[in-house]
Amino acid sequence: NYDFVVHYQTSSDQAKALQKELQSSGNPCEIFKCDLMKYQSCIDLINFAFEQFGKLDLLINNASIFPDVSFQNTTEEIFDLNFDIHCKAPFFLSQEYARLGSAGHIVNFLDTRVAKFNTDHFAYSLSKHALHPLTKILAKQLAPNFRVNGIAPGKILPPPKKNQAWLENKKNTSPLQKIGNPENIFQALEFLEKNTYITGEVLFVDGGDQLL
């Protein structure tokens, strides 16, 4: 069992509901409100985890946005927003974790897009591409005491303003011709967490989308 620190920015009701669910299962859980676009907030979040539980065994960088903006329409604000959330925050969260901790595991959430060169959702795709080599460089930098891995999901949840039916209509575009589910992600995370001889790896949980 784990003790949990759950980050949120605006979704306080969802964070409190998750906290209650985890606590009812016997897992201590604290929630922490902060804006990951701000450097100091990233530092404060990691310090909060150490203050609450004395150590941090696993850092999961999964905060994400998914703005549907083309290359031509990408503004400086949209560009910075994507890189702040998908690359800058994981960098400084990991840096503070390595500074305060003596050992541990970092798992970055990427996207199956990092295996391809999609031009839609341009700043999103570009920032996730940047997180891919960062994951591997950090694995080398922080070894042997810290492991760093990634998970690259495919069709798991519908994007904003789309429903599950829309996602199901996309299933035949994957080699396995089916849609994934959050349990597939949990299984991948459990595998990476249990196998302590793996670092610098990105596990694609995408039904084979990275092959296309």
Secondary structure, DSSP 8 states (H G I E B T S, - for coil): ---EEEEESS-HHHHHHHHHHHHHTT--EEEEE--TTSHHHHHHHHHHHHHHHS--SEEEE---------TTT--HHHHHHHHIIIIIHHHHHHHHHHHH-SSEEEEEE--GGGGS---SSHHHHHHHHHHHHHHHHHHHHHTTTEEEEEEEE-SSS--TT--HHHHHTTGGGSTT-S---HHHHHHHHHHHHH-TT--S-EEEESTTGGG-
